[in-house]
Each structure stands twice: as structure tokens, then as C-alpha cells.
Amino acid sequence: MMEIKIDRNIIIQNPETKDFLADAYYPETQEKLPLVLFVHGYKGYKDWGAWDLMAKNFALNGYFFVKFNFSHNGTTLEDPLNFGDLESFGQNNFTKELSDYNAVLSHFYDNPKIDKEKIAIIGHSRGGGISVIEAFEDVRVKVLIALAGVSHFGYRFPTGERLENWKKEGVMFSENARTHQQMPHYYQFFEDYKANEERFNIQYAAQHLEKPFLIIQGTNDDAVKDKEATLLHEWCKTSEIEMIDGANHTFGAKEPWTEKTLPEDLEKATDLAVNFLKKHL
């Protein structure tokens, strides 16, 4: 069995936001390795559920796999497993997430183990949407994969009276179903989106993307409907789409994940991703 090395909780510095953590999984080899960055979604974090097992799977297939926390995802350097900094969560926005994406990519880009010509990014859920924009903007990225990726950010903001109330109050709250924490969103999140609406247009980025793009979607996803996957596929001329019958939003994973193996649907998704990377990277 191939020896896998794991470096946990590497501190990534980003002067534009703040320091955040990343984990790297890679096979012990003298060869330069393709880099795969994985980004979590809304209310997500790098250590959630079965992401650890997924990371090991990629490493066993010969990839230098990195998963990381966005700087303002609500976790802290001291406690990456819990939402201990709700103030940061409330101050998050898409500009900060793209800045973090650039910071973590730059950090590992100069790692001597990395083949700089072979870089892929994978995003789950909202992270899938951010990844479409990152792949469009960053020439270093060669291949894109979205797992249950969103097709539009604007649809997820409130409208009408709810939007007016948010503006007036300055904050609205969303309950975390697992922890029952009331997680704040400050109005700056919407202001940042509106100020950069052209940049954050996933449709435009997908339509102008000229890189291999794999869209993986479950047919039983309550959070991101499969229509979003088919839209992404229609927009991007270089995309392929794989529907996993019956898979939910997290491809069968949950927090905590105590099994020693990946859930069946996430294993299918991982195999599809690995095969796509072997073909295009």
C-alpha cells in the first residue's frame, strides 16, 4: 500500500483577510505531483464529515490534495472543528473567499512537490460556485470539478420586505441545523455581492470557461436542485455532467462520519473526479 503523508492545520496567511488553516494529503514520492484544491460550501469546513477519507482517496491516486477553511467560515485556528467565531462568519463575503482561494493556491504553488502545470480545483455546493469563478479568473487552474455546485449566488439572497428588514437591522440569522447556533449574516455580504455582481456571475464565468469542467450532482439533493447542474452544463462548452441517482447534497456523508470507508455515493463521486483528472490533468 502506498504511504500517504498528512500535514494538518497548516497556517495560510492572507493579509487581505486573516490567517486560516489547510490540510495536505500526498503520497511519499520523489515525483512532482498534480495539485488538487478542495473547497467547502456554506456552513462547511475542511474537517466536516467524510472529507478526510475523500482526501486520502485522492492522495492514494497520486494527487497532492489540499482542503482548507475559508478565513471567515466561522471556525478558528485554535478550534477548526466548531463555529467558535460567529462574528467572522457574519463578516464573510465572496470577495474574501476568492482572496482566500488565491492565497491557498499561491501557498502550495511554490511547493517543490507540485507540478505547476497540473492544478485542479474542486468545490462543494456554494464552494462549487466560487470555484467556477476561480477557474475562470486564474490561469494556474487547469481543471474544474463541482460537487453539487450552485449556478447562481443572487437567487439565495432575500428579496422584498425581508431584504429591507435585513438592510434596516444590519444582520439576519440562519440556524445551523446540526449545532442549532444562530449564525449571523451582516448586510455587508449583500452589499459586497451587489458591488461585484458582474464578477460573481457564475453563468458568465461558465460560458467563458475554456477548461475541462466536470459537474457531479445527486438526483435527491434538497439544497441544490439538479436543474442547477444542467444549467452549468448547458452554459459551459467544455463541461461533462454526471448524475448520481438518489444521491443527496453531501453524497451520503454527514457530521460526524465515524465509518472507516466513504459513503457509497461520495465514493462514486470521488471515482468520477479521479477518472476525470486522470484524463485531463
Summary of the structure (lengths in Angstrom):
residues: 281
radius of gyration: 17.8
end to end distance: 23.5
largest distance: 59.2
contacts: 947
relative contact order: 0.14
helix: 35%
strand: 24%
